[in-house]
């Protein structure tokens, strides 16, 4: 009996109107680096794909340069997902852009019921200048508060519009508003795509290259200077579930981690982590094994990663300078 087909990783992107979801998604499409990205939106008017990226457009589908697509699902998200799962070749990653009044955590829970997909994370985009005022709004405040509480990753956009002192105050406030999330800052939605898509593609490991591509995050203007990454080759079998739980500890300073590792029972397991959310699943391919980690440069604690996760014997073979 053959191995089950790989599930399509899904990132649900939420945030209130004007926070910068559209700008973020267009940025990710421009920096797809060969990934086949699929995007689902309520309607095309809610997410105007930059014109120079569009190759063709039908009633409910936009074909985008590089093999990416954007589909409109209207009120039938499950139907759109079923159609997407049948596409050949399958997308490498799916982004679901929710409306400003939607709760992305609820969308993620619905998608998680479908066997063809796995939830990679919930990312909520906010505006550094307006988020605190918006949460106090008598009409939208409760929705925005719930969006933040469900986030695995909060992208604080438009940080160029606030003062340095405001940055520190905002991070302290965000620690209360989004207690389980990792917070990253952005200007015009420009973050290294590896933060949402992972530090490397598992296909490169299936091919037996022995390389993890996260050693140097591709520069996005000055954004990548804020981040650090390291890749590890683990020579021995590990308790992958315990390792994932340890990496999710805030003391490690990780935004995400991704890897293929040999478990204590000798089987290969794929590990995916975004913020405090992690998933460990059987890996049907063959080695090599490895682990890639990405975090904020000023909080990325390699020593803590090695100590807490028991990686003291791991061989580090690539790291950002």
C-alpha positions as CSV (number, residue, x, y, z in Angstrom):
1,X,0.0,0.0,0.0
2,X,1.4,3.4,-1.0
3,X,2.0,6.3,1.3
4,X,-0.8,8.7,1.9
5,X,-0.4,11.9,-0.2
6,X,1.2,14.8,1.7
7,X,-1.3,17.3,3.2
8,X,-1.3,20.9,1.9
9,X,-0.1,23.3,4.6
10,X,-2.5,26.2,5.3
11,X,-1.9,29.6,6.8
12,X,-5.0,31.6,7.7
13,X,-4.4,35.3,7.4
14,X,-6.7,37.6,9.4
15,X,-6.8,41.2,10.5
16,X,-9.1,44.2,10.4
17,X,-9.7,46.3,7.3
18,X,-6.7,48.5,6.5
19,X,-4.2,46.6,8.5
20,X,-2.3,45.5,5.4
21,X,-3.4,41.9,4.6
22,X,-3.5,42.7,0.8
23,X,-0.1,44.2,0.8
24,X,1.3,41.2,2.7
25,X,-0.2,38.7,0.3
26,X,1.1,40.5,-2.8
27,X,4.5,40.7,-1.2
28,X,4.5,36.9,-0.6
29,X,3.5,36.3,-4.2
30,X,6.4,38.5,-5.4
31,X,8.8,36.5,-3.3
32,X,7.4,33.0,-3.8
33,X,10.8,31.6,-4.9
34,X,9.3,28.8,-6.9
35,X,6.6,27.8,-4.4
36,X,3.2,27.1,-5.9
37,X,1.1,29.3,-3.6
38,X,-2.7,29.1,-3.7
39,X,-4.8,31.9,-2.2
40,X,-8.4,31.7,-1.2
41,X,-10.4,35.0,-0.7
42,X,-14.0,35.8,-0.1
43,X,-14.1,37.8,-3.3
44,X,-11.6,39.2,-5.7
45,X,-12.6,42.7,-4.8
46,X,-11.4,42.1,-1.3
47,X,-7.9,41.2,-2.4
48,X,-6.7,43.0,-5.6
49,X,-3.7,41.1,-6.9
50,X,-1.1,43.4,-8.4
51,X,-1.8,43.6,-12.1
52,X,1.7,42.7,-13.2
53,X,1.4,39.4,-11.4
54,X,-1.7,38.3,-13.2
55,X,-1.3,35.9,-16.2
56,X,-5.0,35.1,-16.8
57,X,-8.4,35.6,-15.0
58,X,-11.6,33.5,-15.2
59,X,-14.8,34.1,-13.2
60,X,-13.5,32.6,-10.0
61,X,-9.8,32.0,-10.5
62,X,-6.8,34.2,-11.2
63,X,-3.6,32.6,-12.6
64,X,-0.6,34.3,-11.2
65,X,3.0,34.2,-12.3
66,X,5.1,31.3,-11.1
67,X,2.4,28.8,-10.9
68,X,0.4,30.5,-8.1
69,X,-3.4,30.9,-8.2
70,X,-6.0,32.9,-6.4
71,X,-9.5,31.6,-6.0
72,X,-12.7,33.3,-4.8
73,X,-14.8,31.1,-2.5
74,X,-17.7,33.5,-1.7
75,X,-19.8,31.7,1.0
76,X,-18.5,28.2,0.1
77,X,-15.1,27.8,1.6
78,X,-15.4,24.0,2.0
79,X,-16.3,23.6,-1.7
80,X,-13.4,25.8,-2.8
81,X,-11.0,23.7,-0.7
82,X,-12.3,20.5,-2.2
83,X,-11.6,21.8,-5.7
84,X,-8.2,23.0,-4.7
85,X,-7.3,19.7,-3.2
86,X,-7.9,18.1,-6.7
87,X,-5.5,20.4,-8.5
88,X,-2.5,18.9,-10.3
89,X,0.1,19.7,-9.3
90,X,-1.0,20.4,-5.8
91,X,-0.1,23.8,-4.3
92,X,2.9,23.9,-2.0
93,X,1.2,26.2,0.4
94,X,-2.3,27.6,0.8
95,X,-3.1,31.1,2.2
96,X,-6.7,31.9,3.2
97,X,-7.2,35.6,3.5
98,X,-10.3,36.2,5.7
99,X,-12.4,39.3,5.8
100,X,-11.8,42.0,8.4
101,X,-14.7,40.8,10.5
102,X,-13.9,37.1,10.4
103,X,-12.3,35.1,13.2
104,X,-9.3,33.3,11.6
105,X,-9.1,30.8,14.4
106,X,-12.6,29.5,13.6
107,X,-11.6,29.2,9.9
108,X,-8.5,27.3,10.8
109,X,-10.5,24.8,13.0
110,X,-12.9,24.2,10.0
111,X,-10.0,23.6,7.6
112,X,-8.4,21.2,10.0
113,X,-11.3,18.9,9.6
114,X,-10.3,18.2,6.0
115,X,-7.8,15.3,5.5
116,X,-6.1,17.0,2.5
117,X,-5.0,20.0,4.6
118,X,-3.0,20.8,7.7
119,X,-3.0,24.1,9.6
120,X,0.5,25.6,9.5
121,X,-0.5,28.7,11.5
122,X,-2.9,31.6,12.0
123,X,-1.3,35.0,11.2
124,X,-3.0,38.2,12.1
125,X,-2.0,41.5,10.5
126,X,-2.3,44.7,12.6
127,X,-1.5,48.4,12.0
128,X,1.0,49.6,14.6
129,X,-0.5,53.1,14.6
130,X,-4.2,52.0,15.1
131,X,-4.4,48.6,16.7
132,X,-4.9,49.7,20.3
133,X,-7.5,52.3,19.3
134,X,-9.3,49.7,17.2
135,X,-9.5,47.2,20.0
136,X,-11.3,49.9,22.1
137,X,-13.9,50.5,19.3
138,X,-17.4,49.7,20.6
139,X,-18.4,47.9,17.3
140,X,-15.2,46.1,16.2
141,X,-13.1,46.0,19.3
142,X,-14.4,42.5,20.5
143,X,-13.7,41.0,17.1
144,X,-10.2,42.4,16.9
145,X,-9.4,41.3,20.4
146,X,-10.5,37.7,19.6
147,X,-8.5,37.8,16.3
148,X,-5.4,38.6,18.3
149,X,-6.1,36.0,21.0
150,X,-6.3,33.3,18.4
151,X,-3.1,34.2,16.6
152,X,0.1,32.1,16.3
153,X,1.9,35.0,14.6
154,X,1.0,38.7,14.8
155,X,2.5,40.9,12.0
156,X,2.6,44.4,13.3
157,X,2.6,46.4,10.0
158,X,3.4,50.0,9.3
159,X,5.9,50.3,12.1
160,X,7.6,53.2,10.2
161,X,4.6,55.3,11.2
162,X,5.2,55.1,14.9
163,X,8.0,56.3,17.2
164,X,10.7,54.0,18.7
165,X,9.2,54.5,22.1
166,X,5.8,53.4,20.8
167,X,7.4,50.2,19.6
168,X,8.3,49.2,23.1
169,X,4.9,50.1,24.5
170,X,3.1,48.2,21.7
171,X,5.1,45.1,22.4
172,X,4.2,45.1,26.1
173,X,0.6,45.7,25.2
174,X,0.7,42.9,22.6
175,X,2.0,40.4,25.1
176,X,-1.3,40.8,26.9
177,X,-3.5,41.0,23.8
178,X,-1.9,38.1,22.0
179,X,-0.4,35.9,24.7
180,X,0.3,32.8,22.6
181,X,1.6,34.6,19.5
182,X,5.0,35.5,18.3
183,X,5.2,39.2,17.2
184,X,7.1,40.4,14.2
185,X,7.3,43.9,12.8
186,X,6.9,44.9,9.1
187,X,6.9,47.9,6.9
188,X,4.5,47.6,3.9
189,X,4.0,43.9,4.7
190,X,7.6,43.0,3.9
191,X,8.8,40.1,6.0
192,X,11.0,37.3,4.9
193,X,8.6,34.7,3.3
194,X,10.4,32.0,5.2
195,X,8.5,33.2,8.3
196,X,5.2,32.1,6.9
197,X,6.3,29.3,4.6
198,X,9.1,27.7,6.6
199,X,12.8,27.9,6.4
200,X,13.2,25.2,3.8
201,X,11.1,22.9,1.6
202,X,10.9,19.2,2.6
203,X,11.2,18.3,-1.1
204,X,14.8,19.3,-1.0
205,X,15.4,16.7,1.7
206,X,13.4,14.1,-0.2
207,X,15.8,14.6,-3.1
208,X,18.6,13.8,-0.8
209,X,20.5,17.0,-1.2
210,X,21.4,17.1,2.5
211,X,21.0,20.8,2.5
212,X,18.6,23.1,4.4
213,X,18.2,26.4,2.6
214,X,17.5,28.5,5.7
215,X,21.2,29.3,6.3
216,X,20.8,32.8,4.8
217,X,17.3,34.3,4.7
218,X,16.8,36.0,1.4
219,X,17.1,39.8,1.8
220,X,13.8,41.7,1.6
221,X,15.2,45.3,1.7
222,X,16.3,45.6,5.4
223,X,13.8,43.2,6.8
224,X,16.0,40.1,7.0
225,X,18.5,41.9,9.2
226,X,16.0,41.6,12.0
227,X,16.0,37.8,11.9
228,X,18.4,35.0,12.6
229,X,18.3,31.4,11.5
230,X,20.2,28.2,12.2
231,X,20.1,24.7,10.8
232,X,20.9,21.6,12.7
233,X,21.8,18.1,11.7
234,X,20.9,15.7,14.5
235,X,23.1,12.5,14.4
236,X,20.9,10.5,16.7
237,X,17.2,9.6,17.1
238,X,15.2,12.0,19.3
239,X,11.8,12.1,20.9
240,X,10.3,14.4,18.2
241,X,7.1,15.3,20.1
242,X,9.1,16.3,23.2
243,X,11.5,18.3,21.0
244,X,8.6,20.2,19.3
245,X,7.2,21.0,22.7
246,X,10.6,22.3,23.9
247,X,11.1,24.4,20.8
248,X,7.7,26.0,21.4
249,X,9.0,27.4,24.7
250,X,9.2,31.2,24.4
251,X,12.7,31.0,26.0
252,X,14.0,29.7,22.7
253,X,12.9,32.9,20.9
254,X,11.7,31.0,17.8
255,X,9.1,32.2,15.3
256,X,9.1,28.9,13.5
257,X,10.9,25.7,13.1
258,X,10.7,22.9,10.4
259,X,12.4,19.6,10.1
260,X,12.5,15.9,9.3
261,X,13.8,13.9,12.2
262,X,14.3,10.3,13.3
263,X,12.1,9.4,16.2
264,X,13.0,7.0,19.0
265,X,11.1,4.2,17.3
266,X,13.3,4.6,14.2
267,X,10.6,6.2,12.0
268,X,11.0,9.6,10.3
269,X,8.7,12.4,11.5
270,X,8.1,15.9,10.0
271,X,8.0,18.7,12.6
272,X,6.3,22.0,11.9
273,X,6.2,24.8,14.4
274,X,4.8,28.4,14.2
275,X,5.0,30.3,17.5
276,X,3.5,28.0,20.1
277,X,1.6,25.8,17.6
278,X,3.4,22.7,16.5
279,X,2.5,19.5,14.6
280,X,4.5,16.2,14.3
281,X,3.4,13.8,11.5
282,X,4.9,10.7,9.9
283,X,7.2,11.5,7.0
284,X,6.9,9.1,4.1
285,X,10.1,10.1,2.3
286,X,13.7,9.0,3.1
287,X,16.3,11.2,4.8
288,X,18.5,13.1,5.3
289,X,17.2,14.5,8.5
290,X,17.6,18.1,9.8
291,X,16.0,20.9,11.7
292,X,15.8,24.6,10.7
293,X,14.9,27.4,13.1
294,X,14.0,31.1,12.5
295,X,13.6,33.8,15.2
296,X,14.1,37.5,15.9
297,X,17.8,38.3,16.0
298,X,17.7,40.0,19.4
299,X,15.7,37.1,20.9
300,X,17.1,34.1,19.1
301,X,18.8,32.1,21.8
302,X,20.8,29.3,20.2
303,X,22.1,28.2,23.5
304,X,18.6,27.9,24.9
305,X,17.5,25.9,21.8
306,X,20.3,23.5,22.3
307,X,19.8,23.3,26.1
308,X,16.0,23.2,26.4
309,X,15.6,20.9,23.3
310,X,18.5,18.7,24.1
311,X,20.4,19.6,21.0
312,X,23.9,19.9,22.6
313,X,25.2,17.1,20.4
314,X,23.7,18.5,17.2
315,X,26.0,19.6,14.4
316,X,25.2,23.2,13.2
317,X,25.9,23.4,9.5
318,X,24.5,26.7,8.5
319,X,23.7,29.9,10.3
320,X,23.1,33.5,9.5
321,X,26.1,35.7,10.4
